[in-house]
Amino acid sequence: MKHFGVFAAAALALAGAVAVSATPAGSVDEAAIRDDAMPRVLSAYGFFADACAQVPGKGVTAYRLNTPLFSDGAEKLRFVYVPAGAQAQAQAHGEGLLNLPVGSALIKTFAFGEGDTRRLIETRVLLHRDSGWVALPYLWNEEQTEAKLAVAGARVALKTPGGEQISYRVPNKNQCKECHGLDGAVVPIGPKARNLSKDWLADMVSAGHLDTLPDGADTLPMWEDRASASAQAAARAYLDVNCAHCHRPGATASNSGLDLRWEQNDPHALGIGKRPVAAGRGAGTHLFDIVPGKPEESILVHRMLSEDPGVAMPELGKATVDDDGVAAVRRWIEEMSAQ
Amino acid sequence: MMIRLTIAAALLASAAPAWAETHSIAAGEGAQERLQEALILAQPGDEIVLAAGRYAISDGLSLDVDGVTIRGEGMDETVLDFTGQQGSGEGLLVTSDNVTMRDFALENPKGDGVKSKGADNIIYQRIRVTWTGGPKATNGAYGIYPVESDGVLIDGCKVSGASDAGIYVGQSNHITVRNSIAEANVAGIEIENSRNALVTHNVATRNTGGILVFDLPNLPVMGGGNVIVENNLVVANETPNFAPPGNIVAGVRRGTGILVMANDRVLIQDNILSRNPTAPIMIVAYTQGFDDPRYNPLPRNVVVGANLIEGGGYDPQMEGAEMLLAAFGGELPPVMWDGLGAPGTVRIAPGITGWNLNLPEQGKGLTGATPGPLQAPPPEDIFYREGIGAPAALEARLAG
């Protein structure tokens, strides 16, 4: 039975990533995840069978989010590891966040370029230790053979898919916490049932990594299908994923009073008719976060459209404007006038 | 013997651990990475020492370890230069408790200067934040910016050029701001949605408004009050407002000395106020409409004790200024109340005159104002000070 579980997990992982013919030989070093240290290199964890090709190792499963966080157009390869003999719980955290047991890891690689020209830039890992979650950034070398711990972060010159030449920011360890911090602890953000597919979750259950199928799967629209979603669903999903990890109670931007979580329904908390608190010059010439029907007068849109540090939102994790995200939010605000 | 042991143990517990390390950083190649790495790898009790020099910083710095001291060799000697900053909303972000910062400067951060959030018992000593191009709307919002913290001591700091507030304490408790200089900011020193604040022995000059104490609606922390503003020099706050229009401080009128808005129990005494041409002291309700049942928009229990005030509102930036000046004989009395709040909201020491806008309704601007002299009762004998100011224990962490 146990053998079957491992086999199923490996097969699933392959289905979700690049197809290769052989079962990967790599296996995860659980001590690297759990011990109170900061491994200097990514390979120490054994997450990948072929790291350069981003082929996951045994027990490591690829996943995607319905609506992803924008990171200057980076291709993002996401993986989850649940330790052998343990299971994630579907219903334990707020907002449907999967409760991953101690010894679990979330792995996210950021890449630019396609096909042969694809370059891995960084891999961020979230490790669930006895003391809580720890976030660490790893920077890939030029040869693409190894990624090294970069606690102080880095800057990398690269070209975005939109053709913009930028200085891409690899966050430092503290900046990881600026987004992942909630009530003083580091927590995962992405793997919430509402932003994961039912099929993937069902596969995780069959593989034995998850105890039961959570409620609310697939609530957020698939980002590439947003045109067929309602303006509200597309925009609220975007704001939940891109903004609400800070703009919510208990998080980095709690003092703003703005709460952009999917489950927030109070118009004022969402910024409608809300005056800024500590926006400083970020407010531009505008008076309210959101002016119904008037995206061009809304601080929210103004800050999304900026590339200027001190004005630009989100503050971390991007250097360019997300035109698609702006369009989705704009459409939502425009439609508000009809209400 | 037993007692001695206990004392020794207590001393050990309160001092830095014996194994505390010092991380020395010098300016030059890779300084930012070396500094940020030290800020991340530091252990509680460690000191990060910044040698004199100019540090070119291209990204926001941050500290998330309790009990760390960051110190330079002086606010004019150790300078973190953020002119080339490419990311982050502030120069330095502190999110841990019992942190001490002293003797260094930040210049030209793109957003805020030093922000500390949820960072209890924090000390800012002899920290300078300067936007070197003078007052500009493109400058960052706040120079020194502790928020959501219990225990804040700001001593001997200097901030100029902030497009919102030079020294801004928000949503915090047990605060002291003293011996500091706020020059050429929109608001010099601002205490917002905070309790138990002591603002003393500061200089606020060339700002749009000198010292502001107020409460805003719809914030996680409200109910600001128990604030003492005393022994400050509040002079020549005549800089035209350069805040971006969306800001609450964009509504601050040029020439405001000390402003109290929507706050409970505020004592203003023993200050020297001169050349604050709209109003040396202004006490008002929140000016906008709002929708928040937890919020009280009115000023309550504001005491103007003895202050040395030279001149009143001789050039008020206000609708109908000419008529007002004519009515009051060329100059408005130094204390202005908008008239909102219960009778007796404002108490004024004998010898200081005031005027009353007599506004009929909160949130409606100057509509319906019927200005006239202010008849206010004198202060009561005692202003209860217990619990106001930073915890006394923080004093022991100050450098001489």
Interface residues (C-beta under 8 A of the other chain):
Chain A: V151 A152 G153 A154 R155 S167 R169 N172 K173 N174 Q175 K177 E178 G181 G184 P249 T252 S254 N255 G257 H268 K274 R275 P276 V277 A278 A279 G280 R281 G282 A283 G284 T285 H286 L287 F288 I299 D308 P309 G310 V311 E315 L316 A319
Chain B: Q32 E33 R34 Q36 E37 L39 I40 L41 S58 D59 G60 S62 L63 D64 Q85 Q86 G87 S88 G89 L93 T95 P109 K110 G111 D112 K117 G118 A137 T138 N139 G140 A141 Y142 Y145 V147 E148 S163 D164 Y168 G170 Q171 L216 N218 L219 P220 V221 P244 P245 G246 N247 I248 Q288 D291 D292
